[in-house]
Every structure is written in structure tokens, then in C-alpha cells.
Amino acid sequence: MSRSAHPAGPRYADVLPEGHYTAPPADLNALDPKVWPLTAARSATGAVSVGGLGLAELAEEFGTALFVLDEDDFRTRCRAWRDAFGPDADVFYAGKAFLSRAVVRWLTEEGLNLDVCSGGELSIALAGGMPPERIALHGNNKSSAELHQAIEAGVGRIVVDSFQEIVRVARIAERLGRRQPVQLRVTVGVEAHTHEFIATAHEDQKFGLALAGGQAAEAVRRVLKLDSLELVGIHSHIGSQIFDTSGFEVAAHRVVGLLAEIRDEHGVELPEIDLGGGLGIAYTSEDDPSDPHTIAKSLREIVDRECRGARLAVPRLSVEPGRAIVGPSACTVYEVGTVKELPGLRTYVSVDGGMSDNVRTALYDAEYSVSLVSRASDAEPMLSRVVGKHCESGDIVVRDAFLPADVAPGDLLAVPATGAYCRSMANNYNHALRPPVVAVRGGEARVIIRRETEEDLLRLDVG
Ligand SMILES: *Cc1c(COP(=O)(O)O)cnc(C)c1O
């Protein structure tokens, strides 16, 4: 990724974060299909629509800030992942990216399974009608209440993450008279980054049990001794926003190595292997993710080869894409409130949201793009920083973006690729009211999560 520093940046580097931006795009009115939902289009009048509905009309009806979720886009991506992996594999959508009952229904209909990692997510999954056997429960510190809720509901798998949890799950299952299928989460010693993986410091994390040093093998011994647990497979998740499969290759090699060890020591061949999620998406036009078919083909080849090498039957493969399904399906619509030019630096464009509806920029310098969507403009590109309305100077929505120089209060901006980890990480900082999520399809809009109200805030504040 080649990005140039802001020409005037260094003078102010001590007070302003350094800029990262490329040259202005050739056409500020164009919508890059890599980052926009499938049905996004700019009409002849210049206004942008999604799902056949103008974003300006949606903003008028539902207010801003507003998440607009393209149901066709979401379902198309579900199908693409399902078809790419085929009937011998399972695709678990990672619910933490974004979960609501409507989304659970879509997933159920499209044949996907569902990962949850809390009692709250599990409740939504069950309320949305996901069959419990298609749900997996994750987490490094699931409470006894959450485990009880999951086992009682009959979830298809619990991914155990620690020695203590092995005992905890076993006791609860025993008390409920169940034999609970579990996978064991291992850390394989690979830390996946966007374009490389680094084989150091990787075991220094809170998730899973390390293969190196034998913790994972010891956990397998303990699980196999417990009658109320059925060990069905090994799970590995190497990171997020990954663009190539080299990290998965090392992970699969090591996980299959463990499967072979288990066969040799215990005489059992575990039937499942889960390689986790983390498959990257395009947040800006600079990002170049692979399509599900390429990823599926590559992961299958890797697993087949490793199993042949270890003389193991190929286990059932599962993957857990979250952002790669819902990320590009939504955009956030904001109204511009103020435009403040800092001569020689850039222009600050303030919108009616910010780190309460998208904390990713503040949290890990995530990059996004932004477009003027209520109208087209022929004005010159203006280097802008789109910021929120919160009391933090790090409250940045899009660090560096080119907007038309005539952008003004009352204009609507939309940030695409905000379907994952935005509404699900939304917070009430400054007692902000978390925005609604409106699903659109074929010219129809449906609120699937309503806007929070001041009454909601006051209801929690019991004096
Ligand atoms: C977060 C997570 C995922 C999904 O990650 P994405 O980057 O959204 O694909 C999948 N599996 C596990 C175990 C996770 O923790």
C-alpha cells in the first residue's frame, strides 16, 4: 500500500495524527463496487440509493446517523460462501460482527451456521430461530450461566478455551444429563497480518491453548477422559482482515499435526477441523480481497494435502467469516453539521455520529472511504477528515478522504463497508442514542433495530 504523507503534515505532527491518503479519485461521484453494497447506485439526479431506495429518503424517514443494510447483498454473500465450500463443509457466520433476529433468519434460510460468544448473542440466535445444533459457542471466559444456557438449548458445539472450562462444561453437561460436543481451540503459533504472518509472540494471547509446549495435547487428554464431553474437532482462529492463505497454511499444518498425534496416542481420528474467520474485505479501494471460491479452493487444497501427508481421512472443514459477509452489506448515512477549514492542513467535516457508531477508526486506525450521497457534485476534491460529534479529538470516522469542496451543512455523507463491528460495537458515549439498522430490499425498507431513545437511557438510570 503506497500512501503519501500530507504535505503540510510534519509541521503539525505533534498535535495531529499523520495523514494517510492517496491521490484524489478520478471521479468523486463514482461508487466503487468493491466497497459499496451490491445494489448501491447513483441515479441520474445524482442521489445514491441502496435496495432501490434513496439514502436521502431513508434519512428523512428514519433520521441520521443511520445504518442501511442491503439484504440482497447479505444473502448473496452468504450463498457465495456456502456454494464455495460446498456440502462437505460448514460456514459459521461470526455473529459478533453484527447480529439481529432478522439476520439470523436470513442465515437460517441461506443454510449457514452461526457462531456466538455470549449469552446475549445466543439469546438473539435462538430468538431468531437458528436451530441450536447449528450454533457454536465461543469465548475465553464463558460464565457458568452462559454455558448452562447453551448446553440446555442444545448448541451443536462449544469451543473450549481453557483447562478450567473443560471441567466447567463437563460438570454442567453432566448435571443436565447431556453429552456435549466440543471443539478445542488451539493457538498454532501464527499471527496473521494483512499481508504477512509473523511467527513470534503469537502464543502471548488470551485465546486458546498452545500447541507448542503441549498444553493443547494435555487438554485433549483431559477432554477425552470426561464422559459428558464429546471431542469432535480442533479449532484455530489466526486473526482478522487477512488477505492471503499463507497463515492458514501454517495453521492447517499444525492442526493436522495435532490430529495425527491424537490418533497415535488415543487411537481416535477427530472428525472436524475449524480454521476460523478473519477473511479480509475492501474498506477502501486500495484493499484487494480474494473471492470466496478462491479462498475455499485454497483452504481445501491445504487441508487435503496436510491430511494426505499425515495419512488421515480429511475431516469436515468449517470456517467462520464475519466481516466478509456483513461488512460490505451496510453503509452508515450521516448528515453534515459543520465544515471547518484549517488552512494548509485539511477541512474537518463534522457529522451527527462518530465513535459511538463506529469505534474502529479510534480503536485500531481502521480506514474507510466516504461519499457525498444526497447529490452529485462537480466541485474540486478537498482533503477532508470526517469527524464525529463526541468529546474526543480521536473521534474520527474517516481519517483522510476527498470530498467535493462544496460540501456543506445539510449534505448527507455515507461511509460504506460499515456492516461489521460498527453497530455491534456501538456505545452510548456522551449518552449518544445508538442508531437504527434499516434493512432494504427491492424498494422496501424495514427497521430491524430501532433507534435508541432518551427514554431508553432513562430507563436504565434508576436514580
Ligand atoms: C472474530 C472471530 C471470527 C470472525 O472474524 P471476522 O474478521 O469477522 O471474519 C471468527 N471466529 C472467531 C473465533 C472469532 O473470534
The ligand as an ORCA input file, in Angstrom:
! r2SCAN-3c Opt
* xyz 0 1
  C     -13.927    -12.691     15.391
  C     -13.925    -14.124     15.056
  C     -14.362    -14.545     13.806
  C     -14.785    -13.592     12.714
  O     -13.795    -12.707     12.336
  P     -14.042    -11.818     11.009
  O     -12.825    -10.998     10.917
  O     -15.268    -11.029     11.241
  O     -14.205    -12.789      9.893
  C     -14.414    -15.895     13.568
  N     -14.053    -16.792     14.507
  C     -13.629    -16.418     15.722
  C     -13.273    -17.454     16.708
  C     -13.540    -15.083     16.037
  O     -13.101    -14.714     17.244
*
